[in-house]
Amino acid sequence: MAEYTTSARPYARAVYTQATETSSVESWGEALTLLAAVASDASMQELLDQPQLSKEQKGELMLKVVSDKLNKQQQNLVRLMAENDRLKALPEVAHQFEVYRAEAEGKVEAEVISAFALTSEQEQAITKMLKSKLGRDVSITTSTDESLIGGVIIKAGDTIIDGSMKSQLESLAINLSR
Protein backbone atom coordinates (compact mmCIF):
# COMPACT_ATOMS: atom_id res chain seq x y z
CA MET A 1 0.00 0.00 0.00
CA ALA A 2 3.00 2.27 -0.27
CA GLU A 3 1.37 4.00 -3.26
CA TYR A 4 -1.20 5.47 -0.86
CA THR A 5 1.28 6.85 1.68
CA THR A 6 1.03 10.48 0.58
CA SER A 7 -2.77 10.55 0.41
CA ALA A 8 -3.15 8.60 3.67
CA ARG A 9 -0.86 10.74 5.82
CA PRO A 10 -3.23 13.76 6.25
CA TYR A 11 -6.13 11.48 7.21
CA ALA A 12 -3.98 9.58 9.70
CA ARG A 13 -2.61 12.80 11.21
CA ALA A 14 -6.11 14.31 11.56
CA VAL A 15 -7.52 11.12 13.07
CA TYR A 16 -4.61 10.78 15.47
CA THR A 17 -4.94 14.42 16.56
CA GLN A 18 -8.67 14.01 17.11
CA ALA A 19 -8.16 10.70 18.92
CA THR A 20 -5.62 12.17 21.34
CA GLU A 21 -7.81 15.21 22.02
CA THR A 22 -10.77 12.97 22.88
CA SER A 23 -8.74 10.24 24.65
CA SER A 24 -9.93 7.67 22.13
CA VAL A 25 -6.64 6.49 20.62
CA GLU A 26 -7.35 2.85 21.45
CA SER A 27 -10.86 2.98 19.96
CA TRP A 28 -9.60 4.65 16.79
CA GLY A 29 -6.76 2.16 16.49
CA GLU A 30 -9.22 -0.74 16.64
CA ALA A 31 -11.59 0.94 14.17
CA LEU A 32 -8.81 1.64 11.68
CA THR A 33 -7.51 -1.91 11.97
CA LEU A 34 -11.00 -3.19 11.16
CA LEU A 35 -11.44 -0.75 8.27
CA ALA A 36 -8.02 -1.69 6.88
CA ALA A 37 -8.93 -5.37 6.96
CA VAL A 38 -12.21 -4.76 5.16
CA ALA A 39 -10.63 -2.44 2.57
CA SER A 40 -7.89 -5.01 1.92
CA ASP A 41 -10.35 -7.85 1.34
CA ALA A 42 -10.31 -9.06 -2.28
CA SER A 43 -14.11 -8.90 -2.58
CA MET A 44 -14.21 -5.36 -1.26
CA GLN A 45 -11.36 -4.37 -3.59
CA GLU A 46 -13.46 -5.61 -6.53
CA LEU A 47 -16.44 -3.56 -5.36
CA LEU A 48 -14.31 -0.44 -4.89
CA ASP A 49 -13.06 -0.87 -8.47
CA GLN A 50 -16.60 -0.90 -9.93
CA PRO A 51 -16.97 2.27 -12.04
CA GLN A 52 -20.77 2.05 -12.09
CA LEU A 53 -20.92 2.58 -8.31
CA SER A 54 -20.79 6.16 -7.08
CA LYS A 55 -18.29 7.21 -4.44
CA GLU A 56 -21.14 7.51 -1.93
CA GLN A 57 -22.37 4.00 -2.75
CA LYS A 58 -18.89 2.60 -2.18
CA GLY A 59 -18.74 4.33 1.20
CA GLU A 60 -22.18 3.00 2.16
CA LEU A 61 -21.13 -0.53 1.14
CA MET A 62 -18.13 -0.26 3.42
CA LEU A 63 -20.34 1.02 6.24
CA LYS A 64 -22.85 -1.81 5.79
CA VAL A 65 -20.02 -4.22 6.59
CA VAL A 66 -18.69 -2.42 9.67
CA SER A 67 -21.08 0.31 10.82
CA ASP A 68 -22.23 -1.52 13.95
CA LYS A 69 -18.60 -1.51 15.15
CA LEU A 70 -17.92 2.18 14.44
CA ASN A 71 -18.98 5.31 16.26
CA LYS A 72 -20.43 8.30 14.40
CA GLN A 73 -17.04 10.03 13.91
CA GLN A 74 -15.48 6.83 12.56
CA GLN A 75 -18.40 6.41 10.16
CA ASN A 76 -17.90 10.02 9.06
CA LEU A 77 -14.27 9.23 8.25
CA VAL A 78 -15.43 6.44 5.93
CA ARG A 79 -17.89 8.80 4.24
CA LEU A 80 -15.26 11.51 3.85
CA MET A 81 -12.72 9.10 2.40
CA ALA A 82 -15.38 7.70 0.04
CA GLU A 83 -16.29 11.22 -1.08
CA ASN A 84 -12.61 11.86 -1.86
CA ASP A 85 -12.21 8.45 -3.52
CA ARG A 86 -9.64 7.34 -0.90
CA LEU A 87 -11.20 4.17 0.56
CA LYS A 88 -8.38 2.05 -0.86
CA ALA A 89 -5.97 4.10 1.27
CA LEU A 90 -7.55 2.87 4.53
CA PRO A 91 -4.85 0.22 5.18
CA GLU A 92 -2.17 2.89 4.86
CA VAL A 93 -4.17 5.29 7.06
CA ALA A 94 -4.24 2.58 9.74
CA HIS A 95 -0.50 2.04 9.34
CA GLN A 96 0.31 5.76 9.53
CA PHE A 97 -1.95 6.12 12.58
CA GLU A 98 0.08 3.41 14.34
CA VAL A 99 3.30 5.17 13.34
CA TYR A 100 2.01 8.39 14.96
CA ARG A 101 0.98 6.44 18.06
CA ALA A 102 4.36 4.74 18.36
CA GLU A 103 6.11 8.08 17.85
CA ALA A 104 4.06 9.67 20.64
CA GLU A 105 4.87 6.74 22.90
CA GLY A 106 8.60 7.03 22.12
CA LYS A 107 8.69 3.78 20.17
CA VAL A 108 9.77 2.88 16.67
CA GLU A 109 9.32 -0.25 14.58
CA ALA A 110 12.37 -1.16 12.51
CA GLU A 111 12.67 -3.62 9.67
CA VAL A 112 16.04 -5.33 9.30
CA ILE A 113 16.74 -7.09 6.02
CA SER A 114 19.90 -9.19 5.98
CA ALA A 115 21.63 -11.50 3.54
CA PHE A 116 21.49 -14.31 6.10
CA ALA A 117 19.37 -15.09 9.16
CA LEU A 118 20.51 -13.05 12.17
CA THR A 119 21.41 -14.60 15.50
CA SER A 120 19.65 -13.34 18.61
CA GLU A 121 22.90 -11.62 19.65
CA GLN A 122 23.04 -9.76 16.34
CA GLU A 123 19.39 -8.73 16.68
CA GLN A 124 20.07 -7.45 20.21
CA ALA A 125 23.12 -5.50 19.01
CA ILE A 126 21.13 -3.89 16.19
CA THR A 127 18.27 -3.05 18.57
CA LYS A 128 20.71 -1.46 21.03
CA MET A 129 22.45 0.54 18.28
CA LEU A 130 19.11 1.80 16.89
CA LYS A 131 17.85 2.72 20.36
CA SER A 132 21.00 4.77 20.89
CA LYS A 133 20.85 6.37 17.43
CA LEU A 134 17.11 7.13 17.41
CA GLY A 135 16.63 7.83 21.11
CA ARG A 136 13.52 5.63 21.27
CA ASP A 137 12.50 2.13 22.24
CA VAL A 138 12.96 -0.07 19.20
CA SER A 139 11.31 -3.31 18.20
CA ILE A 140 12.63 -5.02 15.11
CA THR A 141 11.32 -7.46 12.56
CA THR A 142 13.80 -9.35 10.45
CA SER A 143 13.77 -10.90 7.00
CA THR A 144 16.40 -12.22 4.64
CA ASP A 145 17.28 -11.29 1.07
CA GLU A 146 20.20 -13.28 -0.36
CA SER A 147 20.65 -10.75 -3.17
CA LEU A 148 22.22 -8.40 -0.61
CA ILE A 149 25.30 -10.70 -0.64
CA GLY A 150 26.20 -9.58 2.88
CA GLY A 151 25.39 -6.89 5.43
CA VAL A 152 21.99 -5.43 6.32
CA ILE A 153 19.46 -2.80 5.33
CA ILE A 154 17.61 -1.18 8.22
CA LYS A 155 14.37 0.76 7.78
CA ALA A 156 13.11 2.64 10.83
CA GLY A 157 10.48 5.24 10.07
CA ASP A 158 11.95 7.63 7.49
CA THR A 159 15.49 6.45 8.25
CA ILE A 160 17.11 3.91 5.95
CA ILE A 161 20.57 2.55 6.66
CA ASP A 162 21.96 0.53 3.77
CA GLY A 163 24.99 -1.44 4.89
CA SER A 164 24.59 -4.20 2.31
CA MET A 165 27.45 -5.54 0.22
CA LYS A 166 25.27 -5.18 -2.87
CA SER A 167 24.95 -1.43 -2.26
CA GLN A 168 28.67 -1.06 -1.57
CA LEU A 169 29.60 -2.96 -4.75
CA GLU A 170 27.20 -0.82 -6.81
CA SER A 171 28.75 2.32 -5.34
CA LEU A 172 32.24 1.04 -6.09
CA ALA A 173 31.25 0.25 -9.70
CA ILE A 174 29.87 3.77 -10.16
CA ASN A 175 33.06 5.33 -8.74
CA LEU A 176 35.28 3.16 -10.95
CA SER A 177 33.36 4.07 -14.10
CA ARG A 178 34.02 7.80 -13.69
C-alpha positions, 0 to 999 in steps of 0.5 A: 500500500506504499502507493497510498502513503502520501494521500493517507498521511493527512487522514492519519494525522487528523484522526490521530490528533482528534483521537488524542484530544478525545482520549480515544486512541485505542478505539480509533486504532481498533476501528482503523484496523477493522477498516483496513482489513475490510478495505484489503479484502479481495471482494471489497477491492473488486467492489471499490473498483466498480466504475458504475458505483458512485463514491457515496455507494462505495462508502455506504457498502463499506459502512454496511459491513462495519457500521455496527462496530464504528462510532459516528465520527469513525463512520464520518471518516469512511464517508469523507474518504469515500467522497474523496475516492480514498477508501483504498488508502484505509490500510495505509491510514491505519499504518500511519496512525500506528506510526504516529501512536508509536512516535508519541509513545517514544517507540519505533518499529524497525525492519532489518533485512539481511543476507542471512538469518541473524542470530539473537545476539546480532538482533540485540546489538542492532536493537541497542544501536538503533535505540542509541541512534534514534533515542527511542525504544525499538522493536525489530522485525527481520527478514532475509534477502540473499541478493544483498550478498552480505550486510543489512538494510535497516528501515526505521520510520523515514530512516534507511541505513543501507549497509549491504554488500550489494549497495557497496559494490554498486557504489564502487562500480559507479566510482570506478566508471568515472 
